[in-house]
Amino acid sequence: MKKNSLKKLLRRASFVALTIFAGLFQTSCLQEMAPGNRYTFTGETIAEFLEGREETFSDFIYCLKQANVWGEMKTYGHYSCFAPTNDAFELMFQQEKYAKDGITSVEQLTKEQCDTIAFTHLCNYEFYCTDLIDGALPYPNMLDRYLVYTTDSAVNEDGMYEVIYRINKDSRIIARDDTLQNGVMQIVDKVIAPSNRFLPDEIKLDPNLTLFYRILNATGLEDSLTAYLDPTYPELPVDSTDERYAKAAGHTHKTGQEEDIEVFPDQRRFMFTVFAVSDSVFEVALGKNKEDITLEDLEAYAKSIYDEAFPEDAGSYDGPDNYRNRKSPLNRFISYHILPVQLSYNNLTMSQDEIKSNFTGWEFLDIEEFYETMMPHSIMRISNPKTGGIYINRKGTPKNGGVSHTGVRIWTPNESGSTQDALNGWYHYVDEPVVYSKVVREEVLNTRMRIMCQTLSPDFINSGARGRLVTEFGGAVVYGFLDGFCKNLKLNSASEMWVRYRQPGFSCFGGEEISILGQYDVTVKLPPVPTSGTYEIRMAYCSMASSTADRGIVQVYLREGEYGADEPCDIPINLVIPSTDPRVGGIPDSELEADGGKSAVIANDKAMHNRGWMKGPASYSSGGHTLRSQEDFVRKILSTSYMYSNQDYYLRIRLVDDLGKPEPVCPFNCIEIVPKSVYAGEIVPEDIY
C-alpha cells in the first residue's frame, strides 16, 4: 500500500475535511462490558486506549502496527475505531480459510492480511451509534468500503429489552460510543470481514436468489457486473504538468461566498446496485414452486410485460439464442433491476436528516431521485415518502391526489438478514419484480422528473463525490472530474467540473450542486424519457445577483443523438440576474397575494413561463425560506421539444461572456424534464412543488 502517494494524501485530507461531528457526551462503553468499571473521557488517544487494555486488544494492536497506522492512532484526527477483541480474533482463526492454512495467531498473518484487517476497522470520520440510522455508514472505511450498521432488540438476562448494534450484520458492538481525543471507540465481538467477491458471486452464493442468478447468467449480465477498476485512470503525481492536478494538491477555489478544498478521486471505479428478486417473490409472481420454474417460464413472464411495453419488438427477440440481445424480454427484465451506480439503502435518496428537514413540501411530494438503469433507454424513480420506506416507481402522496401507484418496496438492511455488499456494489431485496411496464412508462413516469445534476454521471456517485454533507472540520471538499474519465460528460480543455457537498443552508434544491468553472464548454447526456412526446427541459440554478457574483453568460444547446446538430436553446442566459429582474418578471408571492390574491400569483407564474422562466420549487427551503420565495434561485426553460424514448439527448453549456470574472462559474443544480401533460395540464395544473 502506497501510503505516501498523493492519491492517499488527498484522500486522507478530504476525509479530515469531511468529518462528521457528533455528540460529545455519550454512555460509556466499558460500563457495558464490565459494569462498575465506567470509562470517562480523559484525553486518551485511540492508541493509548488500546495500549492501556493490551490484554484485550493485543491482536488488533499488532495488526495496526503492521499496517503502519499505529502512529496515526496516536495523533490528532477524527477517527472511528471498531476494535475487535482478542476473543474476536480467536473466533476468526477458527474459520475454515484460516484453519486449513494452520493460522492460529496474528503473527502468522501476512502484511496484506494485517492491512486489510486494520483498514477495515478504521474510518476517518466520527460515528456515534446514537446518530446513525440503519444502512451503510455515511462514509467509507480506510479500504474505501462502506460498513453496514443495523440495530435490533432482544431480551437480556434480566428480562429487559436492550438494543443490539451490529456492523455488517455479524459483528456485534459490545461497547460503544466512547469519546477519545482523536475519535470514537466502538468495540466489536467479531473481526469484520468485508467481501472481496464481485456482485454476481455474492448473488450466486445467496440461497434465496437462485432464479435471479439463473437469469443473470443466461443473459450475460453476470459478465457486465464483474467490472471494477479503470486501469487507464491516470495517477496524480505531485510534479504533474497538468495545472488541474497541481491545483488540487491542497488548493482551494471560491464559488460565490464559498471557498472549497479541491481533490480528485484517486481511482475510477465501476460500481453497481442490483434490486434482487428472491425465489419466494418469483413463486408468487409465477404461481409455481421454485423447483418447477424454468428459464422458459421466466422468459414467458418477462414477455407478458415487455411485449406490451414494446409492441414493436414483440416476438422478434424470443428464445435462448436471443437472451443476450438487449431487446430480448428476459434481458430487458433483468437489466432493469440493475443501476450502474453503488447505492447503499440510505443513499438511494437524500437521507440526511439535515437535508430532509428542509423539505417543506414532503407531504405533497416524495423525496425522490431518478436513475438511468442498465436497460437501454430506461429510467427508474426511487421515492422516500413521508409515511416511510423506500419504493421504486411509486406515484402520488396521500395529500396530493392520493397514491395511484404504490410501487415496489425495497427491503431495509434489517429485513434482508444478510450482508449484501460486494467489492463492486450492493444488492437489495425487493418485494416484487421491478418492471419497465407500459403502466410504469405511461403513468408512473408521466411526471415532472427533477433530476439532480449529481446523478447525471455514474462516476459522480461511484467516486463518493455525491451526497456528502458539509462538516465543521477543515472546510468543505469538492471533487474534480477529468474529461474522458466521467461517463455522460464531455469537457473542453478550459473546463473544470467540481461536485460539491450537501449544505443545508445552501440556496439550491437538496443543498447540492455541480460547479462548472473556467472558460467552459461542457456537454452532458440527459437521462432518457419514458415515452415519446413533447417535453419541457429546464435548468435550475442559484443566480447570486450580488456584487460578489461570479456568474457569467452561457449559451445552452440541445442535441438529438450523439452526432446530431447542437440547436441553440433560446438566447444566451445571464446567470447573474434574479427572478425579480424585469427580463424574468418574477414578483414575490407575498406582494401578489396582498394585491390580488391567489389569482394574481397564478397570473404572474404564467407570465414568467411565457418569458421562459419559473420561480424555484416550494418543496424545499434554505435559511427558513422556500426556494420559491428566494429571488436568487430560478428555473430557466431551455427547450420545448418532441423527444423520442429510444433516442439519446445532450445538453451543451458554453460560456460566451465571463462578465469580467477571473474564474466564472455555472452553478448546475438540477434538470427538470416535464411532459406536456404536466406542464400544460388543463385538468391538473403543475403544482408549485
Secondary structure, 3 states (H helix, E strand, C coil): CCCCCHHHHHHHHHHHHCCCCCCCCCCCHHHHHCCCCCCCCCCCCHHHHHHCCHHHHHHHHHHHHHCCCCCHHHCCCCEEEEEECHHHHHHHHCCHHHHCCCCCCHHHCCHHHHHHHHHHCEECCCCCHHHCCCEECCCCECCCCCCEEEEEEEECCCCCEEEEEEECCCEEEEEEEEEECCEEEEEECCCCCCCCCCHHHHHHHCCCCHHHHHHHHHHCHHHHCCCCECCCCCCCCCCCCCHHHHHHCCCEEEECCEEEEEECCCCCECCEEEEEECHHHHHHHHCCCHHHCCHHHHHHHHHHHHHHHCHHHCCCCCCHHHCCCCCCHHHHHHHCCEECCCCCHHHCCCCCHHHHCCECCCCCCCEEEEEECCCCCCEEEEEECCCCCCEECCEEECCEEEEEECCEEECCHHHHCCCCEECCEEEEEECCCCCCCHHHHHHHCCCCEEEEHHHCCHHHHHCCCCCCECCCCCCEEEEEECCCCCCCEEECCCEEEEECCECCCCCCHHHCCEEEEECCEEEEECCCCCCCEEEEEEEEEECCCCCCCCCCEEEEEEEECCCCCEEECCCCEECCCCCCCCCCCCCCHHHHHHHHHHHHHHHHHHHHHHHCEEECCCCEEECCEEHHHCCCEEEEEEEEEEECCCCCEEEEEEEEECCCCCCCEEEECEEEEEEHHHHCCCCCCCCCC
